Amino acid sequence: MEYNLADLFESVVDAVPGREALVYLDHPGTGAERRLTYAALDVAANRLAHHLTDSGIRPGEHLGLHLYNGVEYLQTVLACLKARIVPVNVNYRYVEEELVHLYRDADLAALVFDAEFTGRVAAALPRTEKLRHLVRVGTPPQGAPGLDCAAFADAEAAGSPARGFAPRSADDLFIIYTGGTTGMPKGVMWRQEDLFFAGLGGGAPTGEPVKSPEELAERVAAAGEGITFFPTPPLMHGTSTLTAFIGFNFGQRVVLHRKYVPEEVLRTIGREKVTSVSLVGDAMLRPLIDALNGPLKGADLSSLFSVSSSGAIMSETVRREFADLAPHVMLLNNFGSSESGFNGTATDDSGPERGFRLRVNARTQVVDPATYEPAAPGEPGRIAQRGHVPLGYYNDPVKTAETFFQRGGERWVLLGDMATVDEDGVVTVLGRGSQCINTGGEKVYPEEVEQALKSHPDVYDALVAGVPDATWGNHVAAVVQLRAGARALDLAAVQAHCRTRLAGYKVPRQLVLTDHIQRSPSGKADYRWARSVAAAEETAG
């Protein structure tokens, strides 16, 4: 038996061709929308796939997706999978030098990009010798440089609507580029079969994974409709694309917005009867709360069953605020990564007092990073996962050797998260080892301090970083964005608040107030930025 993502998608199409698969809503207020059934999305992907192969892009070659959210994004991913071309996500915030690195590191042979990125693509192109075929979505802005590229609409129209592709394999690759806030991005290489079971729920977002590829279509046909997935972060981050594919693998509907606008998200939940929203932490949930307390007070959330976060934690304070507004909605802090897929979900008692506690799947352990053996209960180690894990990092054998290992005849991946495990198997995540602050010999994990800061009524958002200190080696610095209309906040007040929740050595010794916390488009923390802001103020002071 082999599980290939394109084969699985086509089996769902054949089971429920007339069922609505994808709803796309463009810029708020324009009224523009597209609705595609499974059959229509299948044909659209076939057409683009044939254009790519007719243009000389061969199986195994890499195609970059330099796009905002839209039908074209998921259509292009499906086209790649059908033609055995490897899809590669591109962070649309990257500037020329970062794009040159990624285009070259990923060995891109083709690129599908949004027209507004024409200038950046044109600037990077002369230094990306292997990139030979471009497809542009939309009309370039006035004054944009000329590029030899195909228009997406023309490419789609020219391609055959039929399938007619060569046989595929479970070994076909899917590459997810990750990182960039603490270093250059890395391409995580997944076999599609491994990704199906580790990151896509094995065809079953709830319940038992499927036991054969054929069983997926049978389940889809029997399940009926009724679930609408709404991944609100950018599809360029792996978690959103995987959420969309979970929806497809379950034969349900996926809703997309081009960009994240909180008020429009709430309107769409009511209008499209959304059942499941995915987002990234407080940075995306808190604006929804603001809208529900303001212009969207009384918005229809009756269809909403769950709001899940991965990539960043929804703090206890923010979860409580949302629960007061929508008590019927389940809030899920999921834990996973581009290197591991899904690992587990936070327990109900997670919070500043007990930490971020997880009930993990059977393939996840806390291990001693030196020996790779299981860590003793209460002893810190790193989270690792076995079985369906990636092959490694593309073009980076050194980092692959540091992150992936063999134990007990199985392949493992060693994540960057430090954690402990208790006698009952519950894992408490301490934080990213790379962000750990060593202050006077004590270890402080920024996430724990951030949770305490966000519980202050005047704090809207916060990041914590270590700043060099002549006495302590490093000290804990808090970069804080206040709520609109909040009273002035000084370091003494912050320290007094944190001392009720944290050991003394974890309490911030520096406070930087900022108008806006910088995060990635998906809401992930930019610790490099936080560290530079805190260090610059310390130097100026």
C-alpha positions as CSV (number, residue, x, y, z in Angstrom):
1,M,0.0,0.0,0.0
2,E,1.2,3.5,-0.8
3,Y,-0.2,6.8,0.3
4,N,0.4,9.6,-2.2
5,L,-1.3,12.9,-1.6
6,A,-2.4,13.4,-5.2
7,D,-3.8,9.9,-5.5
8,L,-5.7,10.4,-2.2
9,F,-7.1,13.8,-3.3
10,E,-8.3,12.3,-6.6
11,S,-10.0,9.4,-4.7
12,V,-11.9,12.0,-2.7
13,V,-12.9,13.9,-5.9
14,D,-14.2,10.7,-7.4
15,A,-16.2,10.0,-4.2
16,V,-17.8,13.5,-3.8
17,P,-17.3,15.4,-7.1
18,G,-20.2,17.8,-6.6
19,R,-19.4,18.7,-3.0
20,E,-18.0,22.2,-2.4
21,A,-14.3,22.0,-1.7
22,L,-13.0,25.6,-1.6
23,V,-14.4,29.1,-0.9
24,Y,-12.1,32.0,-1.5
25,L,-13.0,35.6,-0.4
26,D,-10.8,38.4,-1.7
27,H,-10.1,41.8,-0.1
28,P,-12.8,42.8,2.4
29,G,-15.5,45.0,0.9
30,T,-14.8,44.0,-2.8
31,G,-17.4,41.2,-2.8
32,A,-15.1,39.1,-4.9
33,E,-15.3,35.4,-4.2
34,R,-14.7,32.0,-5.9
35,R,-16.4,28.7,-5.1
36,L,-15.1,25.4,-6.4
37,T,-16.4,21.9,-6.1
38,Y,-14.1,19.0,-5.7
39,A,-14.5,18.2,-9.4
40,A,-13.8,21.9,-10.4
41,L,-10.7,22.1,-8.2
42,D,-9.4,18.8,-9.6
43,V,-9.8,20.1,-13.2
44,A,-8.1,23.4,-12.4
45,A,-5.2,21.6,-10.8
46,N,-5.0,19.2,-13.8
47,R,-4.8,22.2,-16.2
48,L,-1.9,23.9,-14.4
49,A,-0.1,20.6,-13.9
50,H,-0.2,19.9,-17.7
51,H,1.0,23.5,-18.3
52,L,4.0,22.9,-16.1
53,T,5.0,19.6,-17.7
54,D,4.4,21.0,-21.2
55,S,6.8,23.8,-20.2
56,G,9.5,21.3,-19.4
57,I,9.3,21.1,-15.6
58,R,10.1,17.4,-14.8
59,P,9.1,15.1,-12.0
60,G,11.3,15.7,-8.9
61,E,12.1,19.3,-9.8
62,H,11.1,22.0,-7.4
63,L,8.5,24.8,-7.8
64,G,8.3,27.8,-5.5
65,L,5.0,29.3,-4.3
66,H,5.5,33.0,-3.7
67,L,1.9,33.8,-3.1
68,Y,-0.7,35.3,-0.8
69,N,-3.6,33.1,0.2
70,G,-5.9,32.2,-2.7
71,V,-7.3,29.5,-5.0
72,E,-4.1,29.7,-7.0
73,Y,-2.0,28.6,-4.0
74,L,-3.8,25.4,-3.3
75,Q,-4.4,24.8,-7.0
76,T,-0.6,25.1,-7.6
77,V,0.2,22.7,-4.7
78,L,-2.2,20.1,-6.1
79,A,-0.8,20.6,-9.6
80,C,2.7,19.9,-8.3
81,L,1.5,16.8,-6.5
82,K,-0.3,15.5,-9.6
83,A,2.8,16.0,-11.8
84,R,5.3,14.8,-9.2
85,I,6.8,18.2,-9.0
86,V,8.0,19.2,-5.5
87,P,6.1,22.2,-4.0
88,V,8.2,24.7,-2.0
89,N,6.7,27.5,0.1
90,V,8.2,31.0,-0.1
91,N,7.8,33.6,2.6
92,Y,6.3,36.6,0.9
93,R,7.9,38.9,3.4
94,Y,11.4,38.1,2.2
95,V,13.4,40.8,0.5
96,E,15.9,40.3,-2.4
97,E,18.8,38.7,-0.4
98,E,16.5,36.3,1.4
99,L,14.8,35.3,-1.7
100,V,18.1,34.7,-3.5
101,H,19.1,32.4,-0.7
102,L,15.8,30.5,-0.7
103,Y,15.5,30.2,-4.5
104,R,19.0,28.9,-4.7
105,D,19.0,26.7,-1.6
106,A,15.8,25.1,-2.8
107,D,17.0,24.6,-6.4
108,L,13.8,26.1,-7.8
109,A,13.2,25.3,-11.4
110,A,9.9,27.1,-11.5
111,L,8.1,29.8,-9.6
112,V,4.4,30.9,-9.3
113,F,4.2,34.3,-7.8
114,D,1.7,37.1,-7.1
115,A,2.0,40.1,-9.4
116,E,2.8,42.6,-6.6
117,F,6.0,40.7,-5.9
118,T,7.2,41.3,-9.5
119,G,9.9,43.7,-8.4
120,R,11.4,41.4,-5.8
121,V,11.3,38.4,-8.2
122,A,13.0,40.4,-10.9
123,A,15.7,41.6,-8.6
124,A,16.5,38.0,-7.4
125,L,16.2,36.3,-10.7
126,P,19.7,37.2,-12.1
127,R,21.3,35.2,-9.3
128,T,19.1,32.1,-9.5
129,E,20.4,30.3,-12.5
130,K,18.3,27.2,-12.2
131,L,15.0,29.1,-12.1
132,R,13.8,28.9,-15.7
133,H,10.0,29.1,-15.7
134,L,7.8,31.8,-14.2
135,V,4.0,32.0,-13.8
136,R,2.5,35.3,-12.6
137,V,-0.9,35.6,-10.9
138,G,-2.6,38.9,-11.6
139,T,-1.6,42.1,-13.3
140,P,1.8,43.7,-12.2
141,P,1.7,47.2,-10.7
142,Q,2.4,50.1,-12.9
143,G,6.1,50.6,-13.4
144,A,7.0,47.0,-12.4
145,P,10.0,45.6,-14.3
146,G,9.3,43.4,-17.3
147,L,9.6,39.6,-16.9
148,D,9.5,36.7,-19.3
149,C,6.7,34.9,-17.6
150,A,3.4,33.2,-18.3
151,A,0.1,34.6,-17.0
152,F,-1.5,32.2,-14.6
153,A,-4.9,32.5,-16.3
154,D,-3.3,31.7,-19.7
155,A,-1.3,28.8,-18.3
156,E,-4.5,27.3,-16.8
157,A,-6.5,27.8,-19.9
158,A,-3.9,26.1,-22.1
159,G,-3.5,23.0,-20.0
160,S,-5.5,19.8,-20.5
161,P,-8.4,19.3,-18.0
162,A,-7.8,15.5,-18.0
163,R,-5.7,13.7,-15.5
164,G,-3.4,11.4,-17.5
165,F,-0.3,11.6,-15.3
166,A,2.3,9.0,-14.7
167,P,2.1,6.7,-11.7
168,R,3.0,8.3,-8.4
169,S,4.8,7.1,-5.3
170,A,4.6,7.3,-1.5
171,D,8.2,8.5,-1.8
172,D,7.3,11.7,-3.7
173,L,8.5,14.7,-1.8
174,F,6.8,17.6,-0.2
175,I,9.2,20.3,1.1
176,I,8.3,22.8,3.8
177,Y,10.7,25.7,4.4
178,T,10.8,26.8,8.0
179,G,12.7,29.4,10.1
180,G,14.2,32.6,9.1
181,T,13.6,34.6,12.4
182,T,16.6,33.1,14.1
183,G,18.6,32.1,11.0
184,M,18.4,31.2,7.4
185,P,15.3,29.1,6.4
186,K,15.7,25.3,6.1
187,G,13.8,23.0,3.8
188,V,12.2,20.1,5.6
189,M,11.9,17.1,3.3
190,W,8.9,14.9,3.8
191,R,7.9,11.7,2.0
192,Q,4.3,12.2,1.2
193,E,3.2,9.0,3.0
194,D,5.0,10.2,6.2
195,L,3.4,13.6,5.9
196,F,0.0,12.1,5.5
197,F,0.2,10.2,8.8
198,A,2.3,12.7,10.8
199,G,0.8,16.1,9.7
200,L,-2.5,15.3,8.0
201,G,-4.1,13.0,10.6
202,G,-3.8,9.9,8.4
203,G,-7.1,11.0,6.8
204,A,-8.9,11.3,10.1
205,P,-8.8,14.6,11.9
206,T,-10.8,12.7,14.6
207,G,-10.8,9.0,15.1
208,E,-8.6,6.2,13.7
209,P,-6.3,6.7,10.8
210,V,-7.2,5.0,7.6
211,K,-5.8,1.5,7.0
212,S,-5.6,1.7,3.2
213,P,-5.8,4.5,0.6
214,E,-9.1,3.1,-0.6
215,E,-10.6,3.5,2.8
216,L,-10.2,7.3,2.7
217,A,-12.7,7.7,-0.1
218,E,-15.1,5.3,1.6
219,R,-15.0,7.3,4.8
220,V,-15.5,10.6,2.9
221,A,-18.5,9.3,1.0
222,A,-20.1,7.9,4.2
223,A,-19.3,11.0,6.4
224,G,-21.4,13.6,4.6
225,E,-20.8,17.3,4.7
226,G,-21.0,19.7,7.6
227,I,-17.4,20.7,8.5
228,T,-15.9,23.9,7.3
229,F,-12.2,24.5,8.0
230,F,-10.9,28.1,8.0
231,P,-7.1,28.4,8.1
232,T,-6.6,32.1,8.8
233,P,-2.7,32.3,8.7
234,P,-0.8,32.5,5.4
235,L,-0.7,29.3,3.5
236,M,3.1,30.0,3.0
237,H,3.4,28.6,6.6
238,G,3.1,24.8,6.6
239,T,0.4,24.6,9.3
240,S,-2.2,26.4,7.2
241,T,-1.5,24.4,4.0
242,L,-1.7,21.2,6.1
243,T,-5.0,22.3,7.7
244,A,-6.4,22.8,4.2
245,F,-5.3,19.3,3.2
246,I,-6.8,17.8,6.3
247,G,-10.1,19.4,5.1
248,F,-9.7,17.9,1.6
249,N,-8.7,14.5,3.0
250,F,-11.9,14.5,5.0
251,G,-14.0,15.6,2.0
252,Q,-15.0,18.8,3.7
253,R,-15.0,22.5,2.8
254,V,-12.1,24.9,3.2
255,V,-12.5,28.7,3.4
256,L,-9.7,31.2,2.7
257,H,-9.1,34.9,3.0
258,R,-6.4,36.6,1.1
259,K,-5.1,38.3,4.2
260,Y,-6.0,38.3,7.9
261,V,-8.6,41.0,8.8
262,P,-10.2,40.2,12.1
263,E,-13.6,41.8,11.4
264,E,-13.9,40.0,8.1
265,V,-12.9,36.7,9.7
266,L,-15.8,37.0,12.1
267,R,-18.2,38.0,9.3
268,T,-17.1,34.9,7.3
269,I,-17.6,32.6,10.3
270,G,-21.2,33.6,10.5
271,R,-21.9,33.8,6.7
272,E,-20.2,30.5,5.8
273,K,-21.1,28.6,9.0
274,V,-17.5,27.9,9.8
275,T,-16.9,25.1,12.3
276,S,-13.2,25.1,12.8
277,V,-10.8,28.1,12.8
278,S,-7.0,27.7,13.0
279,L,-4.7,30.6,13.9
280,V,-1.4,31.3,15.6
281,G,-1.5,32.4,19.2
282,D,-2.5,35.6,20.9
283,A,-1.3,37.7,18.1
284,M,-4.3,36.5,16.0
285,L,-6.8,35.6,18.7
286,R,-6.6,38.9,20.6
287,P,-7.7,41.1,17.6
288,L,-10.7,38.8,17.2
289,I,-11.6,39.5,20.9
290,D,-11.1,43.3,20.3
291,A,-13.5,43.1,17.3
292,L,-16.1,41.1,19.3
293,N,-15.9,43.7,22.0
294,G,-16.2,46.5,19.5
295,P,-17.5,46.7,15.9
296,L,-18.5,43.0,15.7
297,K,-20.2,42.8,19.0
298,G,-22.8,40.1,18.8
299,A,-21.3,38.5,15.7
300,D,-22.8,35.1,14.8
301,L,-20.5,32.4,16.1
302,S,-23.2,29.7,16.5
303,S,-21.6,27.4,14.0
304,L,-18.1,27.6,15.5
305,F,-17.0,24.4,17.3
306,S,-13.3,24.9,17.8
307,V,-10.4,27.5,17.5
308,S,-7.0,25.9,17.4
309,S,-3.6,27.4,17.6
310,S,-0.2,26.0,16.5
311,G,3.1,27.7,16.2
312,A,2.4,29.9,19.3
313,I,0.5,29.5,22.5
314,M,-2.9,31.1,23.2
315,S,-2.2,32.4,26.7
316,E,-4.5,31.6,29.6
317,T,-5.6,35.3,29.9
318,V,-6.5,35.6,26.2
319,R,-8.3,32.2,26.2
320,R,-10.3,33.2,29.2
321,E,-11.3,36.5,27.5
322,F,-12.5,34.6,24.4
323,A,-14.3,32.0,26.4
324,D,-16.3,34.7,28.1
325,L,-17.5,35.9,24.6
326,A,-18.0,32.4,23.1
327,P,-18.3,29.8,25.9
328,H,-19.5,27.1,23.5
329,V,-16.2,27.1,21.5
330,M,-13.4,24.7,22.3
331,L,-10.0,26.3,22.4
332,L,-7.1,24.0,21.5
333,N,-3.4,24.8,21.9
334,N,-1.9,22.3,19.5
335,F,1.8,21.5,19.5
336,G,3.7,20.5,16.4
337,S,6.3,21.7,13.9
338,S,7.4,21.5,10.3
339,E,9.8,18.8,11.3
340,S,7.3,16.6,13.2
341,G,3.8,17.3,12.2
342,F,1.3,17.0,15.0
343,N,2.6,16.0,18.5
344,G,-0.2,16.7,20.9
345,T,-2.7,19.1,22.5
346,A,-2.4,21.2,25.7
347,T,-4.2,19.9,28.8
348,D,-7.0,21.9,30.4
349,D,-4.8,22.8,33.4
350,S,-2.0,24.4,31.3
351,G,-1.3,28.0,32.4
352,P,1.3,30.2,34.1
353,E,1.2,28.1,37.3
354,R,1.7,24.6,35.8
355,G,3.2,25.5,32.5
356,F,2.3,24.5,28.9
357,R,1.4,20.8,29.5
358,L,0.7,18.4,26.7
359,R,-0.8,15.0,26.2
360,V,1.4,13.8,23.4
361,N,0.9,11.0,20.8
362,A,2.5,7.6,21.3
363,R,5.4,8.5,18.9
364,T,6.6,11.5,21.0
365,Q,9.1,11.4,23.9
366,V,11.3,13.6,25.9
367,V,14.9,12.5,25.4
368,D,18.4,13.4,26.7
369,P,19.9,15.3,23.7
370,A,23.3,13.8,24.5
371,T,22.3,10.1,24.5
372,Y,18.9,10.2,22.8
373,E,17.7,8.0,25.6
374,P,14.3,8.8,27.4
375,A,14.7,11.5,30.0
376,A,13.8,10.6,33.6
377,P,10.6,12.1,34.9
378,G,11.2,15.6,35.9
379,E,14.6,15.9,34.2
380,P,14.8,18.4,31.3
381,G,15.3,17.1,27.8
382,R,14.3,17.8,24.3
383,I,11.1,16.7,22.6
384,A,11.6,14.0,19.9
385,Q,9.4,12.0,17.6
386,R,9.8,8.7,15.9
387,G,8.3,6.8,12.9
388,H,6.7,9.1,10.3
389,V,9.3,11.8,10.3
390,P,11.1,13.8,7.5
391,L,14.1,12.6,5.6
392,G,16.1,15.6,6.7
393,Y,16.8,19.2,5.6
394,Y,17.3,19.8,1.9
395,N,20.8,20.7,0.9
396,D,22.0,20.7,4.6
397,P,23.6,17.4,5.7
398,V,25.2,19.0,8.7
399,K,21.9,20.3,10.2
400,T,20.3,17.0,9.2
401,A,22.8,15.1,11.2
402,E,22.2,17.3,14.2
403,T,18.5,17.0,14.1
404,F,17.7,13.4,12.9
405,F,18.9,10.2,14.5
406,Q,18.3,6.4,14.6
407,R,17.2,4.6,17.8
408,G,15.7,1.2,18.2
409,G,15.6,0.6,14.5
410,E,13.5,3.7,13.9
411,R,14.2,7.2,12.5
412,W,13.7,10.0,15.0
413,V,13.6,13.8,14.8
414,L,15.0,15.9,17.7
415,L,13.0,19.1,18.0
416,G,14.3,22.4,19.4
417,D,11.8,22.5,22.3
418,M,13.0,21.7,25.9
419,A,10.6,19.9,28.1
420,T,10.1,17.6,31.1
421,V,7.8,14.6,31.4
422,D,6.0,13.4,34.5
423,E,5.1,9.9,35.8
424,D,1.8,10.0,33.9
425,G,3.4,10.8,30.6
426,V,2.3,14.5,30.5
427,V,4.9,16.7,28.9
428,T,5.6,20.2,30.1
429,V,7.1,22.4,27.4
430,L,9.8,24.7,28.8
431,G,10.5,26.6,25.6
432,R,12.8,26.7,22.6
433,G,16.3,25.8,23.6
434,S,17.7,28.3,21.1
435,Q,15.9,31.1,22.9
436,C,16.7,30.0,26.5
437,I,18.2,32.9,28.5
438,N,21.1,32.0,30.8
439,T,21.1,34.6,33.6
440,G,23.4,34.1,36.5
441,G,23.6,30.4,35.7
442,E,19.8,30.0,35.8
443,K,17.8,29.1,32.7
444,V,14.8,31.2,31.7
445,Y,12.5,30.3,28.9
446,P,10.9,33.4,27.2
447,E,7.5,31.7,26.7
448,E,6.9,31.3,30.5
449,V,7.7,35.0,31.2
450,E,5.5,36.1,28.2
451,Q,2.6,34.2,29.7
452,A,3.0,36.1,33.0
453,L,3.3,39.4,31.2
454,K,0.2,38.9,29.2
455,S,-1.8,38.2,32.3
456,H,-1.3,41.9,33.3
457,P,-4.5,43.8,32.4
458,D,-2.6,46.6,30.6
459,V,-0.4,44.3,28.4
460,Y,-1.6,43.6,24.9
461,D,1.4,41.6,23.6
462,A,4.9,40.9,24.7
463,L,8.1,39.2,23.7
464,V,11.0,38.3,26.0
465,A,14.7,38.1,25.1
466,G,18.1,37.9,26.7
467,V,20.4,41.0,26.6
468,P,24.1,40.8,27.5
469,D,24.8,41.9,31.1
470,A,28.1,42.5,32.8
471,T,26.9,41.0,36.1
472,W,24.5,38.2,35.1
473,G,25.9,37.2,31.7
474,N,22.4,38.0,30.3
475,H,19.4,39.6,31.8
476,V,15.7,39.1,31.0
477,A,14.3,41.9,28.9
478,A,10.6,42.4,28.2
479,V,9.4,44.1,25.0
480,V,5.8,45.1,25.7
481,Q,2.9,46.5,23.6
482,L,0.3,48.1,25.9
483,R,-3.5,47.9,25.3
484,A,-5.0,51.0,23.7
485,G,-5.8,53.5,26.4
486,A,-3.9,51.6,29.0
487,R,-2.2,53.6,31.8
488,A,1.5,54.1,31.8
489,L,3.4,51.0,32.9
490,D,6.9,51.1,34.4
491,L,9.4,48.4,35.2
492,A,8.6,48.3,38.9
493,A,4.9,47.6,38.2
494,V,5.8,44.9,35.7
495,Q,8.2,43.3,38.2
496,A,5.7,43.4,41.0
497,H,3.1,41.7,38.8
498,C,5.5,39.0,37.6
499,R,6.8,38.2,41.1
500,T,3.4,36.8,41.9
501,R,3.8,34.2,39.1
502,L,7.5,33.7,38.6
503,A,10.7,32.9,40.5
504,G,12.8,36.0,41.1
505,Y,15.5,35.2,38.6
506,K,12.8,35.0,35.8
507,V,11.4,38.5,36.5
508,P,12.3,41.0,33.8
509,R,15.2,43.4,34.7
510,Q,14.5,45.6,31.6
511,L,11.2,46.9,30.1
512,V,10.9,48.3,26.6
513,L,7.5,49.8,25.6
514,T,6.8,49.7,21.9
515,D,3.8,50.7,19.7
516,H,3.8,47.3,18.0
517,I,5.3,43.9,18.5
518,Q,6.9,42.5,15.4
519,R,5.8,39.0,14.4
520,S,5.7,36.9,11.3
521,P,2.6,37.2,9.2
522,S,1.3,34.1,10.9
523,G,1.9,35.5,14.4
524,K,5.1,33.7,15.3
525,A,7.5,35.5,17.6
526,D,10.4,37.4,16.0
527,Y,12.9,37.0,18.8
528,R,15.8,38.4,16.8
529,W,13.8,41.7,16.5
530,A,13.0,41.7,20.2
531,R,16.6,41.1,21.2
532,S,17.8,43.9,19.0
533,V,15.2,46.4,20.3
534,A,16.0,45.6,23.9
535,A,19.8,45.7,23.3
536,A,19.5,49.0,21.4
537,E,17.6,50.7,24.3
538,E,20.1,49.3,26.9
539,T,23.0,50.7,24.9
540,A,21.2,54.1,24.5
541,G,20.4,54.2,28.2
